[in-house]
Each structure stands twice: as structure tokens, then as C-alpha cells.
Amino acid sequence: MARYLVLLSMFLVVSCLPVKQVKYGPIVHEFNITVFDEMYNRLPGTIIEYVYTDEEEPELGASNTVTTDSVGNFSIKFTSNKWSDRGIHHAKLDYKVRRDGFLAHENQVMSVSTYSQAHIRRVILVSATPVETVETVEPVEPVEHIYSFSVVDIGGHPISDATVDYITNDFGYAGEEINGTVVPDVNGKVTVLVNAKRIGTYRTGHTTMRYKVKKPLCYSQEARLEIGGPTSTGGEQQEPVIITCVADYLDPVFFSSKEGQSFLQTAAPFIEAVKLEGLLAKSELQLHSIKPTEFKKKRWLEFSFDDLITYNSIKFDKYEVAINVYDETVRKLMSPLDFYFSSLHEVSGYKISMNSQMKNFADKESMEKQLNYTFYLPKESVGEYKNMDITGQQLIDRSIIVYNGERIGLKLQ
């Protein structure tokens, strides 16, 4: 009985100890508010009442009444060093914007993040007088805003068979949006015209265009352009929009063959899983790298990757790097490799090549050493690993691993 009481008292002492909170370092929440009228004129001297709430450190809460500066801006920062147990920081800013002759505007900005963030808000105050009085402003003829950019492939050649979906927004017409679709001309040039109402302080009009470039078996690109307003002066995008396609990841000689042409549809969902779905966070599939190759009288389907990590030679040797390459890239490829390519009877397995690098982080003059790892993975063994019939170590033991031209053994643990 006495022993039971001692154990119970120890349990109660341990249970009552406070939970240690993980600290990740300071986080800065920045809030920026710019105030305009309906004609997109900035409103200096506008009153803003705010209340800041910090859920992790309530003592940092603050409230005040301020006015916008000479260009209608208000900016404030709050710094906290305390985080929730999940490593997320929660804060919010409730604000009310008011000015004589305008309807008050109230809103809230939530800041839930794992890193410092800047939150930008544009507030347009609506006049308290009837809308008809706005017509007393001297009318100005609309101005033509020309948005243009070029669409090219990875070799810089113009693409004319893409589709461009766009949305234009004219702030002069109360944020009027227009949707449209165009195609590039024979030189890959895209041009969109917007008739912008010229109002406000700048008298140049203010429009934006969001666009998305699409092409079958290619990966879309999207961006936003702006003309007019306080900061932007033109809508011509200087850098071309580069479209990468599934075929760009196949070896050109292989792609030009009849086998390569039929393989394209099979490769597309695999590349999408690797490239678009974030399957690999620390490596990148090389262009022109997918092809069949011969090794030890067998046919392998080859994929080459670039490692996005530079390893510290003080902490890693070639075997530890190999284990990391396996864990971060090769292991994560097993399921999509088996799912999309296991039915290819003409190949015996998969060749995964990784170009990596290592240097001495303590030596500023240290040069990077290039490392190349190649994993030859039998197709049947990959399927067994995916179905949990064998372990990762058993798969490694059945595979061939080559480091800088030399075969090596590898123990995962």
C-alpha cells in the first residue's frame, strides 16, 4: 500500500508540471492600410481606430486611434516571441476607418502563421452624399491600357497554340471585372486592350489584369499585371512567359521515336505527381532526363534529379548522403513508379540518378564537391516494397547503388 501511495504521489507531481512550450524565435505581424475614396484618390488624415489582440501573449494587446499619413497610409508592427504548442502564432487586428462626409468602414485582419507576415489592406470609403454628386467631377475620356507579353517554350521559341484566360479589373468603374480568352499570335505575342476610366489624383486610370496561360500536356503559368495607380506605369511584361511541357522532361532522341511518342501519355501523370503535387520538396526532376537505358543486359527506365540540398562535409560522409537521398527522393518515388510504370513489360526496373553536392561549411573558401548517386531498382521489388511485402533495407539489398562510378553497399540504419 505504501509503495502504491509513493507511485501515485510521483504521478501527481509529474502530471502537474507545466507543459514546456516550443519556441521558434520572434515573429513579426505587420499591418498596412491605405485609404482611398470612390474616385481612387488617397485620403490623408483619415482616422483609424484599431485593437490588436495576441492570443499567445495577451499582454501584448494594444489599441489606439491614429490618422493616415500624407499619402493615405497607416502601418504598424507587433513582435511576439511566444508560440502555440503547434508552432503557430495567432493574432488579429480589428479596425474602424472613419472620415467626415464618408460612411465608416469596419473590418478585421487575422494573422495565423508560422513566420513573419505583412498584411496589406486597401480601404475605399464610400461618400455619405448621393452618388449623383460624383458627376460634378470634370469628365475625362477613357484611356487605352495595353497589356502584352510573349509566350515561349523552354528553348525560347514562340508558342502560338496556347490559350490565355484573363480577368481585367477597372478601378475607375467601381472595380468592374471583364473575363476573356485570347491566343498568342504567330510570334507568341499576347495583347489585351482595356479602356480605363481616368479618374482620381493620377488621372491616368488604374487597371489590373490577371492571366493564366494553358496548353495541353503542359504546365500552366499565371501572373498579375497593373497599369496606372500610384506605383505602376505600364502593362508590358518584359520577361516572356515560359511554358514547360511533359515532352520537355523526355530525352529528345527518345521522344522523337515512335516508342517515345506513345510513352508521353503514360509519363504525364507521373510527372504531374512529382512536379505539381509537391511529392518531392528537396529535389527537382531534370529536363530531358527520362529515357530507357541498358545496364547489365537489362532495360531500365531512367529518371535524373538535381538535389536541392548542399551537404556539410563535416557532418555527412558519402554513405550518410546516400541514405538521405534515398529517404528524401528515392523512397517517395516508389508508389508513383509502381502505379504508372509497373505494366511496362519492356523494362526490368528503374534507374534513379541524383546529382548532389557537398562542401565544408566551416571553410569559406571551400569549393563544392559534386556527388552522383544512381539507384537501379528492380521493378518487381519496388512493387513488393509498395505492397509492404519487403522492407526498405531488403529493397536496397536487391538493388544496385553506384556512387561516382563505384558500386557501394548501403545500410539504412
Buried (B, 14 or more C-beta within 10 A) or exposed (E): EEEEEEEEEEEEEEEEEEEEEEEEEEBBBBBBBBBBBBBBBBBEEBBBBBBBBBBBBEEBEEEEEBBBBEEBBBBBEBEBEBBBEEEBBBBBBBBBBBBEEBEEBEEEBEBEBEEBBEBEBEBBBEBEEEEEEEEEEEEEEBBEBEBBBBBBBEEEEBBEEBBBBBBBBBBBBEEEEBEEEBEBEEEBBBEBEBBBBBBBBBEBBBBBBBBBBBBEBBBBBEEEBBBBBBEBEBBEBEEBBBBBBBBBBBBEEBBEBEEBEEBBEEBBEBBBBBBEEEBBEBBBBBBBBBBBBEBEEEBBBBBBBBBBBEBEBEEBEBBEBBBBBBEBBBBBBBBBBBBBBBEBEEBBBBBBBBBBBBBBEEEEEEEEBEBBBBBBBBBEBBBBBBEEEBEBEEBBEBBBBBBEEEEEEBEEE
